[in-house]
Amino acid sequence: MADYVTSHSAHEALIKTATQVLKDINSKGKPAAVLNEDRGSHENDEGEKVDEKNKHIILQLRNAHDLSGDKHIEFKNGTKAKLNKEQIKKVLSVYDAMKRSDQKESFANDIHTSPENLLKHA
């Protein structure tokens, strides 16, 4: 019985520690990315609302590919464009072939600026 009490209290201490770590992630006492009920946006670490238009370009392309190109891609300059599935597939294959994260980040930033920049790689 003593072993159970010791392991149970150790387990509770571990849970309290994990909870404190989550609270420390964000001073507001919630995890860094908290999804809202509309699922179309979330809050970043600073509590600012991040909408779909600020979503990472690769995630937008993957979603559009899943929908057979039947989705607009939003760019940093505010324009929207629809691409066919083959164009999306080619851009994603270029991105996926990259080995280093700095290359991927640079590529994603380049194609996210405008549809013209994205089409250079399609």
Backbone hydrogen bonds in HBPLUS format (Angstrom, degrees):
<---DONOR---> <-ACCEPTOR-->    atom                        ^
c    i                          cat <-CA-CA->   ^        H-A-AA   ^      H-
h    n   atom  resd res      DA  || num        DHA   H-A  angle D-A-AA Bond
n    s   type  num  typ     dist DA aas  dist angle  dist       angle   num
A0005-VAL N   A0001-MET O   3.15 MM   4  6.50 161.0  2.19 151.3 155.6     1
A0006-THR N   A0002-ALA O   3.00 MM   4  6.20 161.5  2.03 150.5 155.4     2
A0007-SER N   A0003-ASP O   2.93 MM   4  6.11 167.3  1.95 151.3 154.8     3
A0008-HIS N   A0004-TYR O   2.78 MM   4  5.81 152.6  1.85 148.2 156.7     4
A0009-SER N   A0005-VAL O   2.98 MM   4  6.10 161.3  2.02 146.1 150.6     5
A0010-ALA N   A0006-THR O   3.01 MM   4  6.16 150.0  2.10 142.7 151.5     6
A0011-HIS N   A0007-SER O   2.93 MM   4  6.06 148.3  2.03 139.5 147.9     7
A0012-GLU N   A0008-HIS O   2.98 MM   4  6.29 156.7  2.03 147.7 153.5     8
A0013-ALA N   A0009-SER O   3.00 MM   4  6.18 152.8  2.07 141.3 148.5     9
A0014-LEU N   A0010-ALA O   3.01 MM   4  6.25 150.6  2.10 142.9 150.6    10
A0015-ILE N   A0011-HIS O   3.01 MM   4  6.33 154.9  2.08 149.5 156.0    11
A0016-LYS N   A0012-GLU O   2.97 MM   4  6.24 160.7  2.01 149.7 154.7    12
A0017-THR N   A0013-ALA O   2.95 MM   4  6.17 152.7  2.03 144.8 152.4    13
A0018-ALA N   A0014-LEU O   2.95 MM   4  6.21 160.1  1.99 150.2 155.0    14
A0019-THR N   A0015-ILE O   2.93 MM   4  6.14 158.4  1.97 151.2 157.3    15
A0020-GLN N   A0016-LYS O   2.95 MM   4  6.16 154.2  2.02 144.3 151.3    16
A0021-VAL N   A0017-THR O   2.96 MM   4  6.25 151.3  2.05 147.8 155.7    17
A0022-LEU N   A0018-ALA O   3.08 MM   4  6.39 158.5  2.13 148.4 153.2    18
A0023-LYS N   A0019-THR O   3.01 MM   4  6.32 152.2  2.09 145.6 153.6    19
A0024-ASP N   A0020-GLN O   2.85 MM   4  6.08 146.1  1.97 145.3 155.0    20
A0025-ILE N   A0021-VAL O   3.08 MM   4  6.35 130.5  2.34 141.9 154.3    21
A0025-ILE N   A0022-LEU O   3.27 MM   3  5.22 137.0  2.47  93.4 104.7    22
A0029-GLY N   A0026-ASN O   2.86 MM   3  5.68 163.2  1.89 131.5 133.4    23
A0039-ARG N   A0036-ASN O   3.16 MM   3  5.48 157.7  2.21 109.9 116.8    24
A0042-HIS N   A0050-VAL O   3.17 MM   8  5.41 150.4  2.27 139.0 147.4    25
A0050-VAL N   A0042-HIS O   2.72 MM   8  5.41 162.4  1.75 168.8 174.3    26
A0044-ASN N   A0048-GLU O   3.01 MM   4  5.61 156.2  2.06 150.5 155.3    27
A0047-GLY N   A0044-ASN O   2.96 MM   3  5.28 163.5  1.98 116.6 120.8    28
A0054-ASN N   A0051-ASP O   3.14 MM   3  5.63 149.8  2.24 110.8 119.0    29
A0055-LYS N   A0052-GLU O   2.88 MM   3  5.08 160.3  1.92 114.4 118.4    30
A0060-GLN N   A0056-HIS O   3.10 MM   4  6.48 155.2  2.17 150.9 158.4    31
A0061-LEU N   A0057-ILE O   2.89 MM   4  6.16 156.0  1.94 149.3 155.9    32
A0062-ARG N   A0058-ILE O   2.89 MM   4  6.14 155.8  1.95 147.5 154.0    33
A0063-ASN N   A0059-LEU O   2.99 MM   4  6.19 158.2  2.04 147.0 152.7    34
A0064-ALA N   A0060-GLN O   2.91 MM   4  6.13 160.2  1.95 149.1 154.8    35
A0065-HIS N   A0061-LEU O   2.85 MM   4  6.01 152.1  1.92 146.0 153.9    36
A0066-ASP N   A0062-ARG O   3.00 MM   4  6.23 155.9  2.06 144.8 150.7    37
A0067-LEU N   A0063-ASN O   3.10 MM   4  6.37 136.5  2.29 139.7 151.4    38
A0067-LEU N   A0064-ALA O   3.14 MM   3  5.02 127.2  2.43  90.9 104.9    39
A0069-GLY N   A0064-ALA O   2.66 MM   5  4.82 161.2  1.70 152.7 149.9    40
A0068-SER N   A0065-HIS O   3.06 MM   3  4.99 152.7  2.13 112.3 111.4    41
A0070-ASP N   A0067-LEU O   3.07 MM   3  5.44 157.9  2.12 111.8 118.8    42
A0073-ILE N   A0081-ALA O   2.75 MM   8  5.32 165.8  1.77 151.2 155.2    43
A0081-ALA N   A0073-ILE O   3.02 MM   8  5.32 146.7  2.14 138.6 149.1    44
A0075-PHE N   A0079-THR O   2.99 MM   4  5.57 160.9  2.03 167.3 170.6    45
A0078-GLY N   A0075-PHE O   2.99 MM   3  5.45 160.2  2.03 117.3 120.9    46
A0076-LYS N   A0112-HIS O   2.90 MM  36  6.03 171.1  1.91 165.2 168.1    47
A0088-ILE N   A0084-ASN O   3.16 MM   4  6.47 165.5  2.18 157.2 161.4    48
A0089-LYS N   A0085-LYS O   2.88 MM   4  6.03 158.4  1.93 146.1 152.6    49
A0090-LYS N   A0086-GLU O   3.01 MM   4  6.19 153.7  2.08 145.0 151.1    50
A0091-VAL N   A0087-GLN O   3.08 MM   4  6.36 165.4  2.10 153.4 156.5    51
A0092-LEU N   A0088-ILE O   2.94 MM   4  6.13 166.5  1.96 156.1 160.2    52
A0093-SER N   A0089-LYS O   2.94 MM   4  6.07 146.1  2.05 140.6 150.1    53
A0094-VAL N   A0090-LYS O   3.07 MM   4  6.35 150.0  2.17 146.5 153.6    54
A0095-TYR N   A0091-VAL O   3.06 MM   4  6.36 162.1  2.09 149.5 154.2    55
A0096-ASP N   A0092-LEU O   2.80 MM   4  5.95 164.8  1.82 150.6 155.0    56
A0097-ALA N   A0093-SER O   3.04 MM   4  6.02 137.5  2.23 135.5 145.2    57
A0098-MET N   A0095-TYR O   3.17 MM   3  5.54 151.4  2.26 107.2 115.4    58
A0104-LYS N   A0100-ARG O   3.15 MM   4  6.50 159.0  2.20 147.9 153.8    59
A0105-GLU N   A0101-SER O   2.89 MM   4  6.07 159.8  1.93 148.8 154.1    60
A0106-SER N   A0102-ASP O   3.04 MM   4  6.12 161.5  2.08 141.6 146.5    61
A0107-PHE N   A0103-GLN O   2.91 MM   4  6.07 162.4  1.94 151.1 156.2    62
A0108-ALA N   A0104-LYS O   2.86 MM   4  6.02 165.2  1.88 150.8 155.2    63
A0109-ASN N   A0105-GLU O   2.93 MM   4  6.12 160.0  1.97 149.1 154.5    64
A0110-ASP N   A0106-SER O   2.99 MM   4  6.16 152.3  2.06 144.4 152.1    65
A0111-ILE N   A0107-PHE O   2.97 MM   4  6.27 167.5  1.99 159.9 161.6    66
A0112-HIS N   A0108-ALA O   3.00 MM   4  5.96 133.2  2.22 140.3 152.4    67
A0113-THR N   A0110-ASP O   3.41 MM   3  5.71 157.7  2.46 104.9 110.9    68
A0118-LEU N   A0114-SER O   3.22 MM   4  6.56 154.5  2.29 147.3 154.4    69
A0119-LEU N   A0115-PRO O   2.87 MM   4  6.08 159.0  1.91 152.6 158.1    70
A0120-LYS N   A0116-GLU O   3.18 MM   4  6.43 127.5  2.47 138.8 150.9    71
A0121-HIS N   A0118-LEU O   3.05 MM   3  5.71 152.5  2.13 115.5 122.6    72
A0122-ALA N   A0119-LEU O   3.24 MM   3  4.87 158.2  2.29  94.5 101.1    73
